[in-house]
Amino acid sequence: MICDSLQRAQVTGSYWSFCQYPTKIMISECDALSSLIPWYAAGQMKRLQELDIRSCSRMREVFENELMNCHNTNNVDEGSGAGTSLTSLPLTYSTTEVAPQLSNLKTVVIYECDLLQHIFTFNTLKTLSHLKQLKVKRCETIQVIVKEENKTSSSSSSEEVVVFPNLETLELDCLPNLKGFFLGMNDFRCPSLVTLMINDCPKWVVFTSGQLETPKLKYVHTSFGKHSLERGFNFQTTFPTSSKGMPSSFHNLIEINIENKEDVGRTIIPSNELQQVVKLQQITIKSCYGVKGVFEVVAVEGSGSRESKTLVPIPNLTQVKLDNVGNLKYLWKSNQWMVLEFPNLTIVHIHHCYKLEHVFTCSMVGSLVQLQELHISQCMITEVILKEEEEEEECDAKVNEIILPRLNSLKLEDLNSLKGFCLGKEAFSLPALDTLQIKDCPDITVFTKGHLSTPQLKVIDTDFGMCDPRKDVNSFIETKLEEVCINIITYSSFF
């Protein structure tokens, strides 16, 4: 009878007696394997540089580290194709474990191997001196990347420091049972690590129970965005809703990057986390249909007064880009007790948000002193860009003139319901505006009902081409509406 290990070698057509030769191994959709590298070949992998395993549903371990029990081991056929008999193995082979020799291994990719519970054993780490990339994705049962050795083994002593001198990229993605990279007490050093992704790992606890040194690593990427390392690696790796016992992910959030996600909440940043997003710099959301708002501001009666509102600054946010967020109704809402401020917001681009009603409100526009680009397109029900407060007479932000001192590019395109930039009577001053585009906005009647100053604006890009704004934008819009009406009447007279 042949050992299971040798049988698996025959099934895949792999002659592991020649395993010292390949530099690259790629295996995909092979359900016959319960382990990839058999125990008798583990010590001969010195030339292997790239290992890629995908969709092997029965694989339980990558490197077989225990000699499997089998009957009649002395009857292994030396001509069976495996080319090895148990009696002919070198004396240096252990009957319990063979540490793989992986000194040239540079890239490891493991994808959709649902029975794997770990990738390496601790004893294997010593040979991974050239490993540059490690990517593990969509493995249902994996709990750790590196498995601890037996507690009695001296090889996994907590005093031993593990060094990955060349590891640059580590990606752990969609691993629902992953608790950590290594749960032992050993210290880890990754002096070359610059890219770390820990994405959709809801049971994540810690990278390692020991110390971790990553001098070149600046951020951690998760399903929600990019995080700073101010408080280490112990935070949520899924969308930061509520998670008992796990610190909030908002306190070290640098960037929000969400794309093609159906499980995002109705609001990206809940009201109870507004004070935590002090580091947030960028928001990018694409194709997330469940999102109805970006910043949630819940009215809590008694938390403030109309004479003294609570001002909540989002101090470092510079860029907001939203594309194809079909159910988005608002970006940010203020109320009579609380106002959001965006003192460093520079760029706002919004496209294909069909249910968006408006962009800014009266109370927050005074904080937009750094806004430079405002581009809005294909938002079908947007009637105004700047909305007046619902109780205009009690609006704290109501002033005689609204100034956007740095706004230089304003593009409004394919807004079927747009009636104007603002329908209030406040005067507007846009001293830096030199690019104005208004296209496919059939319902627009006025830019603003108040006085408008645009001293740097020379031309307007419209459906009619590049046009001279003449006295001001409002008079230009009125003139064009008159021309359109005359053309319609003239055209109708022919029929």
C-alpha positions in Angstrom: 0.0 0.0 0.0 1.3 3.5 -0.9 1.1 6.3 1.6 -1.5 9.0 0.9 1.3 11.5 0.4 2.7 9.5 -2.5 -0.8 8.9 -3.9 -1.4 12.6 -4.0 1.8 13.1 -5.9 0.6 10.6 -8.5 -2.8 12.3 -8.8 -1.3 15.7 -9.7 1.4 14.2 -11.9 4.1 15.8 -9.7 7.2 13.8 -9.3 8.5 15.2 -6.0 11.8 13.5 -6.4 12.6 16.3 -8.8 11.2 19.0 -6.5 14.7 20.6 -6.1 14.4 21.9 -9.7 11.3 24.1 -10.0 11.4 27.8 -9.3 7.6 28.3 -9.7 4.7 26.2 -8.6 1.1 27.1 -9.6 -1.8 24.9 -8.8 -5.5 25.7 -9.4 -8.8 23.9 -8.8 -7.2 20.7 -7.6 -9.5 19.0 -5.1 -7.3 15.9 -4.8 -4.7 17.6 -2.6 -5.0 17.8 1.2 -1.4 19.2 1.3 0.8 20.6 -1.4 4.4 19.8 -0.5 4.7 16.3 0.9 6.8 15.6 3.9 9.5 13.8 2.0 10.0 16.7 -0.4 9.9 19.5 2.2 13.6 19.8 2.6 14.3 20.1 -1.1 12.6 23.3 -2.1 15.7 25.6 -2.1 15.1 26.8 -5.6 11.4 27.6 -5.3 10.7 31.3 -5.8 7.0 31.6 -6.4 4.1 29.6 -5.0 0.6 30.2 -6.2 -2.3 28.1 -4.9 -5.9 28.8 -5.9 -9.3 27.1 -5.3 -8.0 23.8 -3.8 -11.0 23.0 -1.7 -9.6 20.0 0.3 -6.2 21.4 1.1 -5.6 21.5 4.8 -1.9 22.5 4.9 0.5 23.9 2.4 3.6 22.1 3.7 3.0 18.7 5.1 5.0 18.7 8.4 4.1 15.3 9.8 4.9 11.9 8.4 1.4 10.4 7.8 0.6 7.1 9.3 0.2 4.3 6.7 0.4 0.6 6.6 3.0 -1.5 4.9 5.4 1.4 4.5 8.2 -0.9 3.5 6.3 -1.9 0.4 6.4 1.5 -1.2 7.1 0.9 -4.9 10.2 2.8 -5.9 8.9 2.8 -9.5 5.5 4.2 -8.6 6.3 7.6 -10.0 7.0 9.2 -6.7 10.5 7.9 -7.0 11.0 7.6 -3.2 10.5 4.8 -0.8 10.3 5.3 3.0 13.2 3.0 3.6 15.4 5.0 1.2 14.8 8.4 2.9 17.9 10.1 4.2 18.5 9.8 8.0 18.3 13.5 8.3 14.5 13.3 7.7 12.5 13.4 10.9 9.6 11.0 11.3 7.6 13.8 12.8 8.5 17.0 11.0 10.5 18.2 8.1 11.1 21.9 8.0 10.8 23.2 4.4 13.9 24.8 2.9 12.5 28.0 1.4 15.5 30.3 1.3 14.7 31.6 -2.2 10.9 31.9 -1.9 9.8 35.4 -2.8 6.1 35.3 -3.5 3.3 33.3 -1.9 -0.3 33.6 -3.0 -3.1 31.5 -1.4 -6.7 32.0 -2.7 -9.9 30.2 -1.9 -8.5 27.2 0.1 -11.3 26.9 2.6 -9.9 24.1 4.8 -6.5 25.7 5.5 -6.1 26.8 9.1 -2.5 28.2 8.7 0.1 28.8 6.1 3.5 28.3 7.9 4.7 26.8 11.1 6.9 28.8 13.3 9.9 26.5 12.5 9.5 27.4 8.8 10.0 31.1 9.3 13.7 30.8 9.7 14.1 30.0 6.0 11.9 32.7 4.6 14.7 35.3 4.3 13.8 36.3 0.8 10.1 36.5 1.0 8.8 39.7 -0.5 5.0 39.2 -1.0 2.5 37.2 0.9 -1.1 37.3 -0.1 -3.9 35.2 1.5 -7.4 35.7 0.3 -10.9 34.2 0.8 -9.9 31.2 2.9 -12.9 30.4 5.2 -11.3 28.6 8.1 -7.8 30.0 8.4 -7.2 31.3 11.9 -3.5 32.3 11.9 -0.9 32.8 9.2 1.9 31.3 11.3 1.1 28.4 13.6 2.8 28.1 17.0 4.9 25.1 17.6 4.3 22.7 20.4 4.7 24.5 23.7 7.4 22.1 24.7 9.4 22.9 21.6 12.4 25.2 22.1 12.1 26.3 18.5 9.1 28.6 19.3 10.7 30.2 22.4 9.1 33.6 23.1 12.6 35.0 23.4 13.3 34.3 19.7 12.9 37.3 17.4 11.5 36.6 14.0 12.9 38.7 11.2 11.4 39.1 7.7 14.2 41.1 6.1 12.7 41.5 2.6 8.9 41.3 3.2 7.4 44.3 1.4 3.8 43.4 0.8 1.4 41.5 3.1 -2.3 41.2 2.1 -4.9 39.4 4.2 -8.3 39.7 2.6 -11.7 38.2 3.3 -10.6 35.8 6.0 -13.7 35.5 8.3 -11.9 33.4 11.0 -8.5 35.0 11.0 -7.5 36.1 14.5 -4.0 37.3 13.9 -0.8 36.8 11.9 0.8 35.0 14.9 -0.7 34.6 18.3 2.5 33.6 20.1 4.7 36.0 22.2 7.6 36.3 19.9 8.7 39.7 18.6 8.5 40.3 14.8 10.7 42.6 12.7 9.7 43.6 9.2 12.2 46.3 8.2 11.1 46.4 4.5 7.3 46.2 4.9 5.6 49.1 3.1 2.1 47.7 2.2 -0.1 46.0 4.7 -3.8 45.2 4.0 -6.0 43.6 6.6 -9.4 43.6 4.9 -12.7 42.0 6.0 -11.3 40.0 8.8 -14.0 40.3 11.4 -12.4 38.2 14.1 -9.0 39.9 13.9 -7.5 40.5 17.3 -3.8 41.4 17.0 -0.9 41.0 14.5 1.2 39.2 17.1 1.1 39.0 20.9 4.7 40.1 21.0 6.2 43.4 19.7 6.1 44.3 16.0 8.6 46.6 14.3 7.7 48.0 10.9 9.8 51.2 10.5 8.8 51.8 6.8 5.1 51.1 7.2 3.0 54.3 7.4 -0.6 53.0 6.9 -2.8 49.9 7.1 -5.4 49.3 4.5 -8.8 47.8 5.4 -12.2 47.4 3.7 -13.0 50.9 5.0 -9.9 52.8 3.9 -6.5 53.8 5.1 -5.5 53.9 8.8 -2.6 55.4 10.6 -0.5 53.3 13.0 -0.8 55.6 16.0 -2.5 53.0 18.1 -1.1 49.9 16.5 -2.9 47.1 14.7 -5.7 46.4 17.1 -8.8 47.8 15.4 -11.7 46.7 13.3 -10.8 45.5 9.8 -14.4 45.5 8.5 -16.8 48.4 8.1 -16.5 50.2 11.5 -20.0 49.8 12.8 -20.4 48.5 16.3 -18.0 45.8 17.5 -17.9 44.9 21.2 -14.5 44.8 22.7 -12.8 46.3 19.6 -11.6 49.9 19.4 -13.3 52.2 16.9 -11.6 52.4 13.5 -12.4 56.1 13.1 -9.8 57.6 15.4 -6.9 56.6 13.1 -8.7 56.8 9.8 -6.8 58.7 7.2 -8.8 57.9 4.0 -12.1 56.3 3.3 -12.1 54.2 0.1 -15.1 52.1 -0.5 -16.0 50.6 -3.9 -18.6 48.1 -5.0 -19.8 47.3 -1.5 -23.4 46.2 -0.7 -23.0 45.8 3.0 -22.2 49.4 3.9 -24.5 51.1 6.4 -27.0 53.8 5.5 -24.5 56.4 6.9 -20.7 56.2 6.5 -19.8 58.2 9.6 -22.4 58.0 12.4 -23.0 61.0 14.6 -21.4 59.4 17.7 -18.1 59.1 15.8 -17.9 62.7 14.4 -15.4 63.8 17.1 -13.1 60.9 16.2 -12.5 61.7 12.5 -9.9 64.3 13.2 -7.3 62.6 11.0 -9.6 62.0 8.0 -8.1 63.5 4.8 -10.0 61.9 1.9 -13.3 60.3 1.1 -13.8 58.2 -2.0 -17.0 56.2 -2.5 -18.0 54.4 -5.7 -20.9 52.1 -6.6 -22.3 51.7 -3.1 -26.1 51.8 -3.4 -27.0 51.3 0.2 -25.4 54.6 1.3 -27.9 57.4 1.9 -25.6 59.8 3.8 -21.9 60.4 4.4 -21.9 62.3 7.7 -24.8 61.7 10.1 -25.9 64.6 12.4 -28.6 63.5 14.7 -30.6 66.2 16.4 -30.3 65.8 20.1 -32.6 68.3 21.8 -30.9 70.1 24.7 -27.4 69.5 23.4 -27.2 73.1 22.3 -29.3 76.1 21.5 -30.0 78.2 18.5 -28.0 81.0 20.0 -25.1 78.7 20.7 -24.7 75.8 18.3 -22.2 72.9 18.7 -19.6 73.3 16.0 -18.0 70.0 14.9 -14.9 70.6 12.7 -13.7 67.9 10.4 -10.3 69.6 10.3 -8.2 67.6 7.9 -10.7 66.6 5.3 -9.4 67.9 1.9 -11.1 65.8 -0.7 -14.6 64.2 -1.3 -15.2 62.2 -4.4 -18.5 60.3 -4.9 -19.4 58.3 -8.0 -22.5 56.2 -8.7 -23.8 56.3 -5.1 -27.4 55.9 -6.4 -29.3 56.3 -3.2 -27.3 59.1 -1.7 -29.6 61.8 -0.4 -27.1 64.1 1.4 -23.4 64.3 2.1 -23.7 66.1 5.4 -26.6 67.5 7.4 -26.7 70.2 10.0 -29.5 71.0 12.3 -30.4 73.7 14.8 -28.2 72.2 17.5 -25.1 71.1 15.5 -23.1 72.4 12.5 -20.3 70.6 10.6 -17.3 72.6 9.5 -14.8 71.8 6.8 -12.0 74.4 7.0 -9.6 72.5 4.7 -11.9 71.0 2.2 -10.4 71.6 -1.2 -12.0 69.3 -3.8 -15.6 68.1 -4.1 -16.5 65.9 -7.1 -20.0 64.3 -7.2 -21.2 62.2 -10.2 -24.2 59.9 -10.8 -25.8 60.4 -7.4 -29.4 60.4 -8.7 -31.2 61.1 -5.4 -28.9 63.8 -4.1 -31.0 66.8 -3.1 -28.3 69.4 -2.5 -24.5 69.6 -1.6 -24.0 72.3 1.0 -26.2 74.1 3.5 -26.3 77.7 4.5 -24.8 77.1 8.0 -21.6 75.3 6.8 -20.7 77.4 3.7 -18.8 79.9 5.8 -16.2 77.3 6.7 -15.4 76.4 3.1 -12.5 78.9 2.9 -10.2 76.5 1.1 -12.7 75.0 -1.5 -11.1 75.2 -5.0 -13.0 72.6 -7.1 -16.7 71.9 -7.1 -17.8 69.5 -9.9 -21.4 68.1 -9.9 -22.8 66.0 -12.7 -25.7 63.6 -13.5 -27.6 64.2 -10.2 -31.1 64.0 -11.5 -33.1 65.6 -8.6 -30.6 68.2 -7.4 -32.4 71.5 -7.5 -29.7 73.7 -5.8 -26.1 73.3 -4.9 -26.3 75.5 -1.8 -29.5 75.0 0.2 -30.9 77.6 2.5 -31.8 76.6 6.1 -35.3 75.3 6.5 -36.0 78.2 9.0 -34.4 81.0 7.1 -35.3 83.7 9.5 -33.5 81.8 12.3 -30.4 80.8 10.3 -27.3 81.6 12.3 -25.3 81.6 9.0 -27.5 84.1 7.3 -25.2 87.0 6.2 -25.4 89.8 3.6 -22.6 88.2 1.5 -21.3 84.6 1.1 -17.6 84.4 0.1 -15.9 81.4 -1.4 -12.4 82.9 -1.6 -10.5 80.1 -3.3 -13.1 78.5 -5.6 -11.6 78.6 -9.1 -13.4 75.8 -10.9 -17.2 75.2 -10.8 -18.7 72.7 -13.2 -22.4 71.9 -13.3 -23.4 69.3 -15.9 -26.4 67.2 -16.8 -28.4 68.3 -13.8 -32.0 67.9 -15.1 -33.7 69.6 -12.1 -31.2 72.3 -11.2 -32.8 75.7 -10.8 -29.8 77.6 -9.5 -26.6 77.5 -7.5 -28.5 79.1 -4.6 -32.0 80.5 -4.6 -31.5 82.7 -1.6 -31.1 86.5 -1.7 -27.6 86.6 -0.2 -24.9 88.2 -2.3 -22.1 85.9 -3.5 -18.4 86.7 -4.0 -16.3 84.3 -6.0 -13.1 86.3 -6.4 -10.9 83.4 -7.7 -13.5 81.8 -10.1 -12.0 81.5 -13.6 -13.6 78.3 -14.8 -17.4 78.0 -14.9 -19.2 75.3 -16.8 -23.0 75.0 -17.0 -24.2 72.3 -19.4 -27.4 70.3 -19.9 -29.2 72.1 -17.0 -32.5 72.7 -18.7 -34.4 74.0 -15.7 -31.8 76.6 -14.5 -33.4 80.1 -14.2 -30.8 82.0 -12.2 -27.3 81.4 -10.6 -28.3 83.2 -7.5 -31.1 85.7 -6.6 -28.6 88.0 -4.9 -25.7 90.0 -6.4 -22.9 87.9 -7.8 -19.2 89.0 -8.1 -16.8 87.0 -10.3 -14.0 89.4 -11.3 -11.7 86.7 -12.7 -14.3 85.0 -14.9 -13.9 85.8 -18.6 -15.9 83.0 -20.3 -18.6 80.4 -19.5 -18.5 76.9 -21.0 -22.1 76.2 -22.0 -24.2 74.1 -24.4 -23.7 77.0 -26.8 -20.0 76.9 -26.6 -17.6 79.3 -24.8 -19.6 82.5 -24.0 -18.9 85.9 -22.7 -20.6 86.4 -19.3 -21.0 90.1 -20.0 -22.2 91.9 -16.9 -22.6 88.9 -14.7 -23.6 85.2 -14.8 -27.2 85.9 -13.8 -27.8 88.3 -16.7 -26.1 85.8 -19.0 -28.5 83.0 -17.9 -31.5 85.3 -18.3 -30.4 86.3 -21.8 -29.9 82.7 -22.9 -33.3 81.7 -21.6 -34.8 84.5 -23.6 -32.9 83.3 -26.7 -34.1 79.7 -26.2 -37.7 80.9 -25.9 -37.5 83.0 -29.1 -36.0 80.0 -30.9 -38.8 77.7 -29.7 -41.4 80.2 -30.8 -39.7 80.7 -34.2 -39.4 77.0 -34.7 -43.0 76.4 -33.8 -44.2 79.0 -36.3 -43.1 76.8 -39.2 -45.6 74.0 -38.3 
